[in-house]
């Protein structure tokens, strides 16, 4: 072995203990610095939160540190240890298979049906959709429909003002028949007038007639035709509510007074006194008259007749617990229909301007 190599080896062997000794001193100094830094941080932080990985690391290091030094090395007290144990016990007995408390979430199939109704009926608000769902066997709350629309980024239709004159109409609804005129303009800008009647108790709507010249004699004849059409139901009526239009003459009133029906006149310039009839006139405008062109008087009669058939036979009404006026069925029970087993079929009305939904056979 050359002398130079031997000399280098001896020099390294001599310097090795010194290097090891210096590294231990450096490590001790580093540990002292970290301890002092931890002491400073503990004075500034009220509470230190440890993650599960931190706890495992401390547990491993505790096997290398003498037990009498744990208090100076680890910032863990017996109270902390017991708290960790309680968390482990609680995590073990959480029963994740049980459902969370609170109201169950809306089924995805119902949400899809809500979005379908909105897509096919642009003027329907959340309450109108809730009524249609109740008829189909999904008695969910209006707020649930609103949340589904809001989550999908669809603004619901604004709420419409309800009926006023509540004390009288509530107690006497089953005996009141209300009348009102509404006007509509044809494609040729010819104005037509339609006389409609509505029964407060059942919300059944009647079209008396449509004409371009609503004279007093024409109005009396429409009243006679209605009285004959109602026949036995006239016995259950006690009041006729109308405004002070000059077309309602004493002869018009006499047609109803012959069946012991008392005439009630609304105050001047107070349409809300006849709120239910005004509301149905607004419904006629929003759902059909403002969304299609009328050619002539015969076309107006055909359109209004078809809509009234839909209104009386299918359209749900809040005042009747989501039942149509012609329905004698009891209110639907709070049962939910499974969409996977029962399909929903759409039946267009007035060429698809409106839609009726029923269970597929």
VENSULRA-V423542 format. One record per helix or strand of 3 or more residues. SS is the DSSP state (alpha for helix, beta for strand). FROM is the first residue (numbers start at 1). LEN is the number of residues. If there is no record, write none. Layout:
SS;FROM;LEN / SS;FROM;LEN
//
This chain:
alpha;3;42 / alpha;52;11 / alpha;67;7 / alpha;78;15 / alpha;108;13 / alpha;126;10 / alpha;142;10 / alpha;166;10 / beta;176;10 / beta;191;9 / beta;205;7 / alpha;216;21 / beta;239;4 / alpha;250;8 / beta;262;4 / alpha;271;17 / alpha;289;3 / alpha;297;17 / alpha;318;3 / beta;344;6 / beta;354;6
//
